[in-house]
Amino acid sequence: MLKRKNIIKDNFISIETWRIFRIIREFTRAFKVLFAIDPAVSIFGSARLTPNNKYYEKAYQVAYKLSKKGYSIVTGGGGGIMEAANKGAKDANSKSIGLNIELSKEQIANKYLDISLKFRYFFCRKVMFVKYAKAFVFLPGGFGTMDEFFEIATLIQTKRIDTIPLILVGKKYWHNVIEYIKQNMLPFNMITETDMNIFYITDNPDKVVNIIEKFYNK
């Protein structure tokens, strides 16, 4: 019995050791490929929105206008909002980057990518969204988008990364999220009033560009 336990333990150590090397390989590959994309803006949103959705068009316009200002565009590399943003970058002759993820139901990379990287680990992928970004733009999305929004807001709040523009596009969509924060987090001192200044909200793609340009022109 003891021998069997030792075998299981040794196998666990071996598996976990090789997992560390896979993680290092993911980071090394991504750093090597992405170091030259600066300056970049990371754009987030649902993979489920179709081209006839108004937020698909807004994502396209945001990415197109930012690209014309010299920014590379980074997305999750899939469909929906990600595809729209990569298309905007491509049409504006800027670098269009997709950071795809291996899922049980595979996410297919969209056709507007100049650079496409596939990640096994979500946390490695998240690091790369943040590493080279000069701003973050969030359009409507599901659990993944919310996860990324709150994680990046936390990194800014706790000063683990520099304070840079974090912009929510879609006032109607984000309204209830922000109201929840105001009505439940603020009254119980879970956050401070100044934490509400971490992000901007707009419906206007031109305003997105203006916020970012104004921040860096300061």
N, C-alpha and C positions, 0 to 999 in steps of 0.2 A: 504493500500500500504506500509506504514511504517512497519507494522508488518511483511509483506512478506519479505521486505528487511532485517529485523533483523534475520528472520529465515535463509535466505540464508547466511548471514554473520556468524551466529552461526554454521551452518553446515560446512562452509569453515574452520573456526577455528578448529572445531572438527576433520575434515579430515586431516588438516595439522598437528595437534598435534599427531595423530596416525601415520602419515608418519614419524615423527621424531623418534618415538619408533621403527618403522620398520628399519630405518637406523641404530639406535643404536644396534638393534639385529643383523643386518648383520655384523657390525664391531665386536661386541663382539664374535660372533660365529667364525668369521674368525681369530681373534687374538688368540682365545683359541686353534684352530686347527693347526695354522701355526707357532706358536712361536718356535717350535722345528725343523724347516726345515733348519735353518741356518747352513752352508752357502748355498746360492741358487743363481741361475742365471735365470732371466726371459727371455724367448724366444718368439718372436712375428713373425707373418706371416699369410699369407692367409689360410683360411679354404678350398679354392677351388682347391688347387693343389693336383694332384693325385700321387700315388706312383711311376709312371713312369716319373715324372718330376724331373729334375736334382736338383732343390732346395729342394725337399722332401728328397732326399738322403743327401744333404748337411746339412739339419736340423738334420737328424738322426745322422750323423757323429759328428756334433758340440755337440749335447747333449750327445752322447755316450762318447766322449773324455773328456768332462767336468765332467761327472759322474764318470769316472775312476779317476779323480783328487779329488773326494770327494764332488762335488757340487750336491745339489738337483736341479731338473729342474722344473720350473714353466711355464705353458703355459695357454692359454685361454680354454684349455680342449676339443676343438672341433676336426674337421678333418684337412686334409691338413698338413701344416707346424706344427701345434700344435700336431697332431697325431704322426708325424715323430719324433718330439723332445721327446714326452712322451715315444715313443717306444724305442728310444735310451737310455733314462734313465732307463727304465725297463730292457732292455737287459744288461745294465751295473750294475744292482743291486743297483741302487741309488733310492732315493725317487722321485716319479713322481707325480706332482701335477697339477690339472686342475682347473682353476677358470672360471666356465661357466657362461653364462648370459642368462636370460630369454628374448627371442625375439618373435616377432609375428610369424616368421617361426622358430620354435624351433631348437636351436643348440644342436645336440646330442653329449653327452660326448663320447670320444673315449675309447677304451677298455684297454688302457695301463696306467690307472691311479691308484695310490695307495691312493691318497686323491683327492676327487672331491667335490668342493663347488659350489653351484649355487647362483648367485647374481641377485637381482631385479634391482639394481641401478648401472649404469656404473661407476659412480664416486667412489663408495665403492670398486668396483672391481679394479679400477685403483690404488687406494691407496695400495691394497694388492699386486699388481704387483711390486710396488716400495718398500714397507715396509721392506722386508727381502732380497732384491736382492743385491748381491755384484757386479753384472754386468748386462747389458742389451744387448741382441743380436737380431737384426732385419733382417729378411729375407724378400723377396718380399711379398707384400700384398696390400690391397686396402685402402679405406678410414679409416677403423679402425686402420690399422697398421700405416698409416701416422699420424693419430691423436695421437696415443700413442708415436710415435717417436718424434714429435714436442713438445708434452707436457713434455716428460721426458727431452728433450734437453733444454726446457725453465726452468725446475726446476733446472737443473745443472747450466745453464747460470746465473740464478738469485740467486744461492746459497741457494735455499730452501731445497736442498738435497746435500749430499756430492758429490764431483766429483769422479765418478767411471766409469769404462770402458763402453762406449756405442758404439757398433760395428755393422756396416752395412755389411751384407753378400750378395754379388752379385753386382760386379762393374758395369756390363752392365745395370742392372735394376736400380740402384741408381744414375747412371751417370747424367741423365737429372735433377733429383731432386737437386743434388749438384750443377750442373751448373746454375740452376735457382737461388739458394742461392747466388752463386758467382757473377752472372751477374746482379741481381736485388736488392738483399738486401745489399751487401757490398758497391756498388758504391753510394748508397743513405744513407749510414751510419745507416741503420736499424739494423745492427749488426757490431761487430768489427772483425778484423782479428783473434784475439785470440778465438773468438767464433767458428771458424772453427776447433779448436783443441778439441772441445767437443767430437767429434766422430772419429772413425776409419773406413776404408773401406777395405774389403778383399774378396777374393774368397776362401780362404784356411781355412778349419776347424782347422788345426793345428795352424795357425796363430791366430785364435780366442782364443784358449787355451793359447798360448804364451803371447798374449797381457794381458790377465787377470792375469796369473801367474806372469809375470814380474811386473805388477802394484802392486801386493800385496807383492812380494818379496822385493820391494824397502823399 
